[in-house]
Amino acid sequence: MVTWGEFTRSCPELARVARELIYDNGKIGLGFLATVRPDGGPRVHPICPLINEDGLFGFIVPGPKRQDLRRDARYALHSETCPPPRHDDGLYVTGRAALVGDPRVRGAMARQLLVERGAEEHWPGFETEELFEFELSHCLVTLTEARDGLPAGNTTWTA
């Protein structure tokens, strides 16, 4: 398992394209987070991931997604481009999520979230959200044509 920062240092081209895929729709990161239900089945949720030079993070509201991550830290995150012609470009990362307890990291990520969303202050209920860092064990990027030093097709990386 590695942090996003470690992943970026080991595979800068792949990390750059992966980040571009997450932030494809503008300033806000978008993806689908898969977690593991108590019965072992998958559960999929939309999420707005945050990436900085150190990590891949997400604020998670109270509910099934957060309960799943607290019980079983395994996750998968998928993001893809829209609309055509690059609609088949996609990202898939897997690993483990860890609850972030450091108030300095939470504060920094909260400020980043506000900037990305163009908001001036937190919204009601933000205090109940918990920050998770998503460490990576595997990354798959699929491209319809070569981009930023990566070939068309699948490029994989494993920690």
Contacts in CASP RR format, 6 or more apart in sequence:
PFRMAT RR
TARGET T0000
AUTHOR 0000-0000-0000
METHOD contacts of the structure
MODEL  1
MVTWGEFTRSCPELARVARELIYDNGKIGLGFLATVRPDGGPRVHPICPL
INEDGLFGFIVPGPKRQDLRRDARYALHSETCPPPRHDDGLYVTGRAALV
GDPRVRGAMARQLLVERGAEEHWPGFETEELFEFELSHCLVTLTEARDGL
PAGNTTWTA
1 95 0 8 1.000
1 96 0 8 1.000
1 135 0 8 1.000
1 136 0 8 1.000
1 137 0 8 1.000
1 159 0 8 1.000
2 10 0 8 1.000
2 135 0 8 1.000
2 136 0 8 1.000
2 137 0 8 1.000
2 159 0 8 1.000
3 54 0 8 1.000
3 55 0 8 1.000
3 56 0 8 1.000
3 133 0 8 1.000
3 135 0 8 1.000
3 136 0 8 1.000
4 15 0 8 1.000
4 51 0 8 1.000
4 52 0 8 1.000
4 54 0 8 1.000
4 55 0 8 1.000
4 56 0 8 1.000
4 134 0 8 1.000
4 136 0 8 1.000
5 15 0 8 1.000
5 53 0 8 1.000
5 54 0 8 1.000
5 55 0 8 1.000
7 14 0 8 1.000
7 15 0 8 1.000
7 136 0 8 1.000
7 139 0 8 1.000
7 157 0 8 1.000
7 159 0 8 1.000
8 15 0 8 1.000
8 16 0 8 1.000
8 53 0 8 1.000
10 157 0 8 1.000
11 139 0 8 1.000
11 157 0 8 1.000
13 148 0 8 1.000
13 149 0 8 1.000
13 150 0 8 1.000
14 139 0 8 1.000
14 141 0 8 1.000
14 150 0 8 1.000
14 155 0 8 1.000
14 157 0 8 1.000
16 148 0 8 1.000
17 141 0 8 1.000
17 143 0 8 1.000
17 147 0 8 1.000
17 148 0 8 1.000
17 150 0 8 1.000
18 91 0 8 1.000
18 93 0 8 1.000
18 139 0 8 1.000
18 141 0 8 1.000
19 51 0 8 1.000
20 148 0 8 1.000
21 79 0 8 1.000
21 80 0 8 1.000
21 81 0 8 1.000
21 89 0 8 1.000
21 90 0 8 1.000
21 91 0 8 1.000
21 141 0 8 1.000
22 29 0 8 1.000
22 30 0 8 1.000
22 31 0 8 1.000
22 49 0 8 1.000
22 51 0 8 1.000
22 79 0 8 1.000
22 91 0 8 1.000
23 29 0 8 1.000
23 30 0 8 1.000
23 51 0 8 1.000
24 30 0 8 1.000
24 79 0 8 1.000
24 80 0 8 1.000
24 81 0 8 1.000
24 82 0 8 1.000
25 82 0 8 1.000
27 116 0 8 1.000
27 117 0 8 1.000
27 118 0 8 1.000
28 48 0 8 1.000
28 116 0 8 1.000
28 117 0 8 1.000
29 48 0 8 1.000
29 49 0 8 1.000
29 50 0 8 1.000
29 51 0 8 1.000
29 79 0 8 1.000
29 116 0 8 1.000
30 46 0 8 1.000
30 47 0 8 1.000
30 48 0 8 1.000
30 49 0 8 1.000
30 79 0 8 1.000
31 46 0 8 1.000
31 47 0 8 1.000
31 48 0 8 1.000
31 49 0 8 1.000
31 77 0 8 1.000
31 78 0 8 1.000
31 79 0 8 1.000
32 44 0 8 1.000
32 45 0 8 1.000
32 46 0 8 1.000
32 47 0 8 1.000
32 77 0 8 1.000
32 78 0 8 1.000
32 79 0 8 1.000
33 44 0 8 1.000
33 45 0 8 1.000
33 46 0 8 1.000
33 47 0 8 1.000
33 49 0 8 1.000
33 65 0 8 1.000
33 75 0 8 1.000
33 76 0 8 1.000
33 77 0 8 1.000
34 42 0 8 1.000
34 43 0 8 1.000
34 44 0 8 1.000
34 45 0 8 1.000
34 75 0 8 1.000
34 76 0 8 1.000
34 77 0 8 1.000
34 78 0 8 1.000
35 42 0 8 1.000
35 43 0 8 1.000
35 45 0 8 1.000
35 64 0 8 1.000
35 65 0 8 1.000
35 68 0 8 1.000
35 69 0 8 1.000
35 72 0 8 1.000
35 74 0 8 1.000
35 75 0 8 1.000
36 42 0 8 1.000
36 43 0 8 1.000
36 68 0 8 1.000
36 71 0 8 1.000
36 72 0 8 1.000
36 74 0 8 1.000
37 43 0 8 1.000
37 64 0 8 1.000
37 68 0 8 1.000
38 68 0 8 1.000
38 71 0 8 1.000
43 64 0 8 1.000
43 65 0 8 1.000
43 68 0 8 1.000
45 64 0 8 1.000
45 65 0 8 1.000
47 58 0 8 1.000
47 60 0 8 1.000
47 65 0 8 1.000
47 77 0 8 1.000
48 58 0 8 1.000
48 59 0 8 1.000
48 113 0 8 1.000
48 116 0 8 1.000
49 56 0 8 1.000
49 57 0 8 1.000
49 58 0 8 1.000
49 77 0 8 1.000
49 79 0 8 1.000
49 134 0 8 1.000
50 56 0 8 1.000
50 57 0 8 1.000
50 58 0 8 1.000
50 59 0 8 1.000
50 109 0 8 1.000
50 112 0 8 1.000
50 113 0 8 1.000
50 116 0 8 1.000
51 57 0 8 1.000
52 108 0 8 1.000
52 109 0 8 1.000
52 112 0 8 1.000
55 133 0 8 1.000
55 134 0 8 1.000
56 77 0 8 1.000
56 93 0 8 1.000
56 133 0 8 1.000
56 134 0 8 1.000
56 135 0 8 1.000
56 136 0 8 1.000
57 100 0 8 1.000
57 109 0 8 1.000
57 131 0 8 1.000
57 132 0 8 1.000
57 133 0 8 1.000
57 134 0 8 1.000
58 109 0 8 1.000
58 131 0 8 1.000
58 132 0 8 1.000
58 133 0 8 1.000
58 134 0 8 1.000
59 109 0 8 1.000
59 110 0 8 1.000
59 113 0 8 1.000
59 126 0 8 1.000
59 129 0 8 1.000
59 130 0 8 1.000
59 131 0 8 1.000
59 132 0 8 1.000
60 66 0 8 1.000
60 69 0 8 1.000
60 129 0 8 1.000
60 130 0 8 1.000
60 131 0 8 1.000
60 132 0 8 1.000
61 128 0 8 1.000
61 129 0 8 1.000
62 128 0 8 1.000
62 129 0 8 1.000
66 130 0 8 1.000
69 75 0 8 1.000
69 97 0 8 1.000
69 99 0 8 1.000
69 132 0 8 1.000
70 99 0 8 1.000
73 95 0 8 1.000
73 96 0 8 1.000
73 97 0 8 1.000
73 98 0 8 1.000
74 94 0 8 1.000
74 95 0 8 1.000
74 96 0 8 1.000
74 97 0 8 1.000
75 94 0 8 1.000
75 95 0 8 1.000
75 96 0 8 1.000
75 97 0 8 1.000
75 134 0 8 1.000
76 92 0 8 1.000
76 93 0 8 1.000
76 94 0 8 1.000
76 95 0 8 1.000
77 91 0 8 1.000
77 92 0 8 1.000
77 93 0 8 1.000
77 94 0 8 1.000
77 134 0 8 1.000
78 90 0 8 1.000
78 91 0 8 1.000
78 92 0 8 1.000
79 90 0 8 1.000
79 91 0 8 1.000
80 87 0 8 1.000
80 88 0 8 1.000
80 89 0 8 1.000
80 90 0 8 1.000
80 91 0 8 1.000
81 87 0 8 1.000
81 88 0 8 1.000
81 89 0 8 1.000
81 90 0 8 1.000
85 144 0 8 1.000
86 144 0 8 1.000
86 145 0 8 1.000
88 142 0 8 1.000
88 144 0 8 1.000
89 141 0 8 1.000
89 142 0 8 1.000
89 143 0 8 1.000
89 144 0 8 1.000
89 147 0 8 1.000
90 141 0 8 1.000
90 142 0 8 1.000
90 143 0 8 1.000
91 139 0 8 1.000
91 140 0 8 1.000
91 141 0 8 1.000
91 142 0 8 1.000
92 138 0 8 1.000
92 139 0 8 1.000
92 140 0 8 1.000
92 142 0 8 1.000
93 134 0 8 1.000
93 136 0 8 1.000
93 138 0 8 1.000
93 139 0 8 1.000
93 140 0 8 1.000
94 136 0 8 1.000
94 137 0 8 1.000
94 138 0 8 1.000
95 134 0 8 1.000
95 135 0 8 1.000
95 136 0 8 1.000
95 137 0 8 1.000
95 138 0 8 1.000
96 134 0 8 1.000
96 135 0 8 1.000
96 137 0 8 1.000
97 132 0 8 1.000
97 133 0 8 1.000
97 134 0 8 1.000
97 135 0 8 1.000
98 132 0 8 1.000
98 133 0 8 1.000
98 135 0 8 1.000
99 130 0 8 1.000
99 131 0 8 1.000
99 132 0 8 1.000
100 106 0 8 1.000
100 109 0 8 1.000
100 130 0 8 1.000
100 131 0 8 1.000
100 132 0 8 1.000
100 133 0 8 1.000
101 131 0 8 1.000
105 131 0 8 1.000
105 133 0 8 1.000
106 131 0 8 1.000
109 131 0 8 1.000
110 122 0 8 1.000
110 126 0 8 1.000
113 119 0 8 1.000
114 120 0 8 1.000
114 121 0 8 1.000
114 122 0 8 1.000
136 159 0 8 1.000
137 158 0 8 1.000
137 159 0 8 1.000
138 156 0 8 1.000
138 157 0 8 1.000
138 158 0 8 1.000
138 159 0 8 1.000
139 156 0 8 1.000
139 157 0 8 1.000
139 158 0 8 1.000
140 154 0 8 1.000
140 155 0 8 1.000
140 156 0 8 1.000
140 157 0 8 1.000
141 150 0 8 1.000
141 154 0 8 1.000
141 155 0 8 1.000
141 156 0 8 1.000
142 153 0 8 1.000
142 154 0 8 1.000
142 155 0 8 1.000
143 150 0 8 1.000
143 151 0 8 1.000
143 152 0 8 1.000
143 153 0 8 1.000
143 155 0 8 1.000
144 152 0 8 1.000
144 153 0 8 1.000
145 152 0 8 1.000
146 152 0 8 1.000
END
